Amino acid sequence: MDFTSDCLMPCLLCYDNACHIEIAGLTLEKPGLLLLIYTGKPVSIHNTMITLFVSDCNQISQSFYDSVINDVQLHQLTCFCGHSACLTVHGYYNRSVKKEEGAVCLRICRVRCSECGTTHALLLSSIVPYSQISLADQQRIYNDYEAGNGSCEICRNHLSVDENNVKSVLRNYRRYWREKLRSLRIPLFPLTALVFSCFSHYSSQFMQIHRRSNRLFSYTT
């Protein structure tokens, strides 16, 4: 069903426990009925992401995230619908990233387009969408793996992750990204080149598994 096409009447959508639907940052997981009212603008079912490039991918903290967000002028960002100067702060949500000293909880900003209604999460390039393992840690894990190290040895080298984390990220790497890098001869190092290459060729952050729209924004401070 296409919820972005125009319709003349409200539509009724059934959903159950076997699935969930996200609309404007809300996740609906209980059985019931959802009424979508036509407002004259496309209805945004899925959120998208704007990734802000940072040169220091090892620095992950709320203060660092806030400093990056404060340096960005929202009118410089472009929505996926093509309009500029149309994004305003829509809300926040929490997510965590694992570090050696413990998990870091981040308050992520979400912006909304006044033209099409789509919401965008503002992420840092040091973060992998939908993963608690930082980009720098994942890069080092894959490098150890390509060097022939096993899961136990990789865990000893990366205290922020346990064996289940290592197995999970390596499985996703082999399934989704290893051949992508090899096909275009994209090296794992340096990290900056890896990030720009993945966005340039695949419109995704490295190790982004879910195929949700993501755009890299590079700015100077």
N, C-alpha and C positions, 0 to 999 in steps of 0.2 A: 504494500500500500504506500503511495507517495503522498506524504504529508506536506510537501513543499509546493504542490500544485494548487492553483486556485480552486475554491469550491464555493458554492452558493449557500450551503446549509451546514450547520454543525454536524460533526460526525461522531459516532459512538464507537469506542474502541474497547474491546474486551482483552483482559490479560490475566494470567494466573501465576502461581508460584514457580512455574518452570522457567520464567523469564523475568526480566526487569526492564523498565523504560526510564530513560533520563531526559528530563525536559527542564531547561533553564536551571540546571544544577540540582534538581530534585530527582531522587531515585524512588520509583514506585515498585514495591515488591509484594504488596498484598493483593489478593484476588479482589476484583471489583470491576467497576466501569469508570472509564475516563472520558470526560466530555471535552472535546476540542472545539473552541468557538472561533469562527472565522473573523479576522480583524482587518482583512484587506492586505496583510503582509504575510509572507511565508512563515510557517511555524517551524521553529528550530527544534528538532528532536535530539540531536547530538551536539555536545559541546566540541569545540575545536581548541587548538593550542597555538600560542605564539611563544617561541623559545627565544629568550634574550641571550645573546652570546656573551660569555664572560671568559676572560683569559685565564683566570685562576680557577681551575676545575676542582681543586682540593679544598677550597674554602666554601663550606656550606654551613650557614647559620642564619637565624632569623634577622640579625642585624645586617649581615651582608646582603641577604635577599632584599630587605627594606631599602638599603642604600642604592641597590640597582634599580628597583622600582621607582624610587624618588628621582633618580637621574634621568629616567625615560620620560619624554614628553608624549602623552597619549595621542596627541594630534599627529605625531610622526608615524604611528602604527596604522597599518592598512588592514581592513577587514577582508575576509575571503570573498565577500561580494564585490570587492573592488573599490569601495568608498573609503575615503580618508577623513580624518578629523571627526569621526563619528562614534568613537569608543569612550565610554564612561565606566567608572568603577561600579560593578554590579553586586559584588559580595566577596566572601572569602570562604575557603575551606581548609581543613587541616590534613596534612600528610606527613609521613616520617621518612627519614633517610638514616640508614645505619652507618655509624662511624665506630672507630675502635673504642672511644670513650663512652659509647652508648648511642641510642637512637636520638636523633635530632628532630623535633617536631617543628614543622614550618607552616606558617599561615599564608596560604597561596591566594593571591589576588585574582579575581575573575572580572573581566570587563565585558560590556555588552554593546553591540552595534545598534545605534538608533535607527538605521536604515532597514536592516533585515531581521533584527532581533536575535542574531546568533551570539552566543557567549563564548569567550575565549579565556582559557586559563593562561596566566603569564608564568612560564617556567624559566629556569636558568639552564644554560647548556651543560651545566655540571650534573643535571638530574636526568635520569632515564624515565620517561612516562610509564606509569603503572608499576614501577619497581622501587623497592626500598634500598637497593644497592646502587651507590653512586656511579656515575659514568667512569670516573677515574679508577675506581675499584674493579669494575667490570672489565675495563681495558686490561688491567694488570692480571686479572684472573685468566682471561683468554690468552694473554701472552705466555703465562706459565703453562697453560694447557698445550699451546702450540709447541712449547719447548719440551714437552714430553712428561711434565709433572702430573702425578695423580691427584685425586681429590684430597687425600689426607695431607699431602705436602702443600697443596694450594691453601688449605685451611690454616696450616701453620704459618704461611706467609701473609695471610690476610685475617687478622684477628676479629675483624668486624663481621665476618660471615661464618656460618656453620656449614657442615657438610651438606645438609639439605639445600641450603642456598646455593652452594657451589654446583651441585648436581642440576639444580633448576636452571641457573643461568647458562651453564654449559649446554644443556639440552636445547634451550632456546637459541643459543649461538649456532649450534650445529644444524638445527632445523630451519632457521630463518635467515641467518646473516653470514654464515661462513662462505657460502658459495657466492653471495652478493659481492662480498669483498674480493674474492678471488676472480670473479668474472671481469671486474674492472681494475684489478690489480691495486686495490686500495689497501695501504699498509695500516697496521694497528697503531703505529707511531709515526709522527707526533699526534697528540690528541686533537689539537686545533685543526689540522688537516683532515683528520678522520671525521670530525663533526661537519666541517664544510662540505666534504665529499659526499657524505651520506645525505645531507639535505639537498645538495645540488643534483644528485642522481636519483634519489629515492624519495625526496620530500619528507623525510623522516629523521628523527634522531637515531643515532646508532643504538641498536638493540631495542628500538621501539617495536613492540610486537603487534599491538592493536593498530589496525589500519584506520586511524583517525587523523584528520587533517592537522598538519603541523607546519609552521612556517618559522624560519630562522630570521631574527632581526639583529643586525650588528650595528652598534652605535659607538660613539667615542665620548669619553667623559672629559 
